[in-house]
Amino acid sequence: MTSLPADDITSSTSAWDLVPATVVCATETAAAPTPESRPTCEEMRAVIAGHRLISAYAEGPRATQLMFLADAEGRLARAAADGSVEAGCTLDELAGTLARATGHQLQPEHPGLRRVLLVHLDAPDLPVLAALSGTGFTAVSRHGWSVVVFDAEVDFWTVRTGLAETAVALSSDGATRSFEVLLAGEDPASVTDLEAADAVCALEWGPEWRPTGGAGAESGETPAGRFERDLVRLCAGGTSELQTESVASVFDLDPAETNRLRNYVLGESTDLVLESVLQLLGLPALAAKVVEGSREITELEGAEHYEPAAVGAALLHGLTIEPTGDGLLARYQRALVRRPELLLALAGTETALGVGLAGAARRGGAGARVLGTLSAALLADAAAESAYYAALRGARHRRAGTRPGTVAADDSPAAELLAGPDPATGSRARWRRFFGLDRG
């Protein structure tokens, strides 16, 4: 491969892509049988240096994180004898060499990383989100926000990159942690430019990133040496002052609260830092407990599992779920879910009024058409409320008779009434646009 200038690795037109990898328990298993054996991290670095690979590493308590550069064919960037950059072995070939030399496995994915999406959607919105995104997830809602854990990693990225609602992506492996604010059209994970990264609304904590030394100590100002330094700088970017101010601005923090946030950012990466930040920003702190692994989301009160369904059935399920927000509509729906008999009383009153107006309209007169229209509207509304009451009662019976924590599909007559057109029609497209999931 032709040698490239060092600044190209952070450009959107670069021929090199970032390739992460993990060596699990790199320090915990370093206890050697003989005094002459080197620590595991040193063994790993020796293998990488032997291949002259341009890379960076960060050593945590449970795993060592690695970052490489790869071309379109998956060949890792390495330092040539003259200090230029060329394509070397693949990640699989390096993994085989590392396993033979140290006995440790190089994994392309991080097995210990946990991800949580904190979305500004209340519990009644979640069945529709599952239906429109085609993903399954478990979620628990608090004060109008929902903590979501997806069934599959690809589902997390599907919703993260398409959701137009304000959301926060949390991740933690016990050493490296991140808090990323997802605004409409902006995903921090898509930013690789070193300067553009300062504008990303994200906070990060973690161990220090260092060069593995594959470019060689004598690299100096060679292209390979500059590649390695820029790679370390990209991985170890940390959190800038602009990023801290951006998060403070999104959540309307006053100067004293902003200073507290700054202190959290400058502090160590501990299992309490995310919880402290969430409390400061007024977000459900239980999301931090879930992402740190101290609590499983299925153990939390109100946790539900959602599966994709038809949009109409999902909308009906949403109407039968008690919201957690404090707004007027949320309080109204909460009252109906808790006491569905209110709907029967209201439907009965509207039915009586509708029948009375219909009788008055049959007697004729100047206002007969108006009275007939009002009568039809009241009777239709009464029918809808009766269907809603049936749906609420059905949902109550299903919760009592189905496996806890599972939202099943609804095939009741009320569901058919509210299901509307086929999910593939324009109705579904409008809902997808509302949730920001229509990228077609």
N, C-alpha and C positions, 0 to 999 in steps of 0.2 A: 504494500500500500504506500502511496505517496505520503511523505511527511507533511503534517499540517501544523499551522501556527497554534500556539498554546491557547489563545483566546477562543479558538473555534469550539472547544469542548463545551462551552456554555452558550453557544449560539444555537438558534433553532434550525440553522442550516448545517450544523456539524455532522460529520460522517460518523461520529462516535456517540453511542448511547450509554447511559449509566446502567450498570448491572450490579445489583446488590446480592450479597450472599451471607450465610451465617454458619459459624462453627459453634455448635451447642456445647455448653458446659466447658468452655475452653480453659477456664481458670479453676473451676471446682474439681476437675479431674487431673489437675497438674501434679498431684502427689506422685512422685516418681519412685519406682522400686529401688533405684540406685542413685547415689549422690551425683554420679556423672551425667544423668539424664537431664536434658534441658526442660524448662517449663513449656507447656503445650503451646502457648502463644509464640514463644521463640521458635519452636519447631515449625509452626505454621508460617511464620515470617521467613524462615530459611527456605522453605519450599517455594514460596512466592518469589523470593529473591533469586532462587536458582533459575526460575523461568524469566527473570528480569521483567516481571509484570508491573505496570504502573497501577498502583492501587493505594487505598487508605484503609485504616482499621480503627475501630473503637472497642475497647475491652470493657465489657460489663461484668456483673457478678455471675450471670448465668450463661452468657454467650459472648462471642466476639463477632462484631459486625464488620463486614468487608464491603468495599465498593470498588468496582472495576469499570473499565471502559471497553466497549465492544463495537466492532463494525457491523455492517449489515449481514455478514455471514456468521456472526457470532464469535469471531476471533478476538481475543482479548488484546488490548494495546500493550506493547512491550517496548523496552528500550533497546534499540539496535546498538551494535558495537561502536558506531560513530556518534551516538547520542541522539539520533533521530528516532521517530516513532514509527513502529511497524506492527503488523498483525502477528500475534503469536498463537498460543494454544487456545482451545475452547474451554468453557467453564467445566464441561464434563471431563475433559482430559486432565484439567487441574485437580478436580475432585478425586479422580482415580490415583493420581500421584500423591495427593495429601493423605488418602486413606492408607496407601501402602507405606508411607513414610512415618505417619503418626498414629494411625488407627482411628482417626477422627473423620467424621463425615462432613463434607461441605454441602450445605443445603441452599438451593436457590431461593427458597421461601423461608420466612422467619417463623418457625413453629411456635415460639413463645409469645408472639405479638397478638394482642387483643385489640379489637376495634369496636367503637361504639359511635353511633350517629345520634346526636341530640337535635331533634327537629322541632320547629315551632308549629306543631300540629297537635291538636288535642285528640283524645282517644276516639271520638266519633269519626275523625278523618282517616284513621289508620286502615280500616277495611278498604276504603276507596284507593288509598295509596298502594296497598297490596295488589288490588285489582288492576290498576293502571300501569304499575311498574312490572307486573308479572313476577313478583318476588315474594318469598315467604320469610317471615321474621317474627321474633318475639319482642314485645314492647310493653312498657309500663309508663303511665302518664302522671304528671304532677304539674298543677298550676298552668295548664295550657301547653306544656312542653312534653315531648315523648322521648324516652330513652329507648333506642331501637338496636337490637342485636340481630343480624341477618343469619339465615341458615347457611349461606355460602359466601365466600369472599367476593365472588363476582357480583353477587347481588348488592353487596355494600357499595361497590364502585358504580354499579348501574344507577342506583338511586342518588348517590353522592354527586355524580357528574350531571344529573338531569333535574334535580330538585330546585325549583325556583323559590321556595320558601327559605327563610333564614334558617340556617342549621349550623351545628358545631360538630366537627369530627374529632374524636378523642382516640388516641392510641397510646399503648404502653406495653413494654416488654419487661418491666421491672427495673430498667436502667434508663432507657431512652423514652421520653414522653413528649407528646405534642398536643396542642390545643389549636385547632384551625377553624376560623370563622368562614363559612361558605356563604358568600353573597351571590345574588343572581348573576350568572355568567362568569364568575370568578372561582376557580378551583386552585388552591395553593399547590396541589400535587402536579399541576401542569406547568409550573414555573421552574425553569432551570437557569435562566439568566441571572448572573450574580447581582446586578443592579436592580433588575425587576423584582427580585426576591424581597427587597426591602419594602416594597409596596404591598406585599402579601399580608393579610390580616391573620397572623399566626404567631404562636408562642412555642418555644422548644426548650427542652432540658435534656441533658444526657452526658455521657462520658466524653472525654476529649478525643478528637480524631487526630491520627498521626499518619505519616507516610510509612508504608511497610518497607521501603528501601529497595524496591525492585529496580528503580532507575539507577541505583548505585550512588555511593557517597561522592563519587567524583563527577557526577552529572553536571554540577555547576549551572551555567546558563544555557545548557543544551535544550533543544525542544522537549526531550523526555523529562528533564528536570523541571521545566516550567509546567508541563502537563501534570506532573505529580503534585507540585505545589498548588496549582489551581484546583485539582481534584480535592485535595485536603481542605482548601479554603471553601469550596462549594459544599462539602459535607459538614464542615464545622462552622457554618454561617451563624448558628445561634439565633438569637432574637435581637433585632436592632431597636433603637429608640423609636424609630418611625413605626415599626410594627406594634410596639407597646401602646403608642399613642393612638394607632388605628383601632385597636381593640377597645381602648378606653372610650373612643369616640362612638363606636357602634353601640356600646352599652351605656352611654351617657354618664360616665363616671365624673365625679367632681375632682378637684385637684388632690384632695386628701386620699380619695379612693384610688386615683391614678398612681399616686406615690406608693400605696400599698401594693398595687399590681406590679409596679416596677421592682419593688423589693422581692416579690415572689419570683419574678423573671430572673433576677440576679442571684437568687438563692440556689441551693443544691437540688438535684433531682431526687426527690423522696416520694414515697407513696402517698404523702399528704398534700403535695403541691397542687395537683389537679383539683382535689376537693376544696382546697382553700380558694383557688381561683374561681371555681364555680359558685361558691358561696358569696364571694365578693361581687360577682356579676349577676346574682339573683337567679341562677339556673339550678336545676335539681342536682344536689350534690351526690345523690345516689349513683349518678352516671359514673363518677370517679371510682366508687366502690366496685362497680361492675367491670370497668375497664382494667382496674388493678387486680381483679380476681379475688377480692376479699368477700364479695357477695355474688352469687349467681342470679341472673335476672329472673329465672323461674322461681326463685325463692321469695321474691318481693311481692307484697300485697298488690293485687290488681294487675299482675302480669298476665298477658294474653298472647296466644300464638295466632298469627294471621296467615291465611293462605290465599293465593289469587282466586278470584271468583268473577262472575259477571258483574258489570258495573252497577246494574240495578239492584242486584242482591246485596252487593257491598254497600250501596247507599242505604238500603234498608237496615242492614246490620248497624251502620253508623247511627241511625236514628234510635236504635234500641240500646246504645251504650251511653253510660253516664259520663258527661264531660267533667273535667277537673278545673276548667278556667273560672275566672271570677266575673266575666262579662254578663250582661243582661240576658242574652240568648242562651248562654251556658247555664245560667241559673234556672231559666225557664225549662230547658230540656231536662236538666237534672231533676226538677220537680215532677215532670211527666214520667220519667223513667222510674222514679221512686214510688209515684202514686198514679199509675195508669188509669185508675178509676175516674180521675179528673176528666180524662178524655171522653169517657162515657157520658158524664154529666153534661159536658159541653156539646157533645154530639146530639144528645137528647134535646137540649134547649134549641139548637139550630134546626133540628128536624121539626120540632113543634112550630117554630117561627116560619120555616119554609112551607109547611102544610097550610098554615094560616094565610100566608101571603098568596099561595097558590089559589086558595078559595076566594080571596078578595079579587085576584086577577080574573077568575072565571066570571065574576059578576060584571065585568066590562067597565067601561068608563075611560076617562082621559089617561089615567095612570096605570091602566091594565098591563101594558107592555113592560113598564118599569117594574111593577110588582112581580110579574112573571119572571123577569130576569133575576131579580133579587132572590126569589124563591128557588130558582134553579141553582144559583150560586150557594145558597145556604145548604140545600140538600146535598150538593156535590161535596161541600166542605165537611158536612156531617158524615158522609160515606168515607171520605179520606181519613177522618179522625177515628172512625170505627175500625178501618183497616189498620191504622197505626196502633190502636189499642190491641187488636188481635196480634200484631207483630210483637208488641211489648210482652204480652202474656206468653206468646210462643217462645220468645227469647228467654223468659224467666224459666219456663219448663225445660228448655234445652240446657240451660246452665245447671239446672238441678239434676239432669239425667245424662249429660255427656261428660267426657273426660275434662277435668278442670284445666283451664288455661288454653282451650282450643276453641276457635271460632269456626263453626261449621257452616256449610252452605245452607241457604234458606230456600225451600221449595214450596212454601205455603202460598195460599191464594193472595195474601197481602204482598208477598214478594213479586208475584206475577203482575199485580196491579202497579207496583212501583218500578218494575224492571225496565219498562219502556222498550225502546228499540234494541236491536241486536248490538252487542259491544263493538262490532266493527263499523258501526254507522257514525254519523256526525256527532251524536250525543257523546260517545266515548271520546271523540277527538276534542270536544270542548272541555271535558273534564281533564284530559291529558294536558291541555294548554293551561288550565287553572293550576295544576300541580307542577307545571314546568317540565313535563316529561315528554312533550311532543317535540322531537328533534328532527322529524322526518322531512 
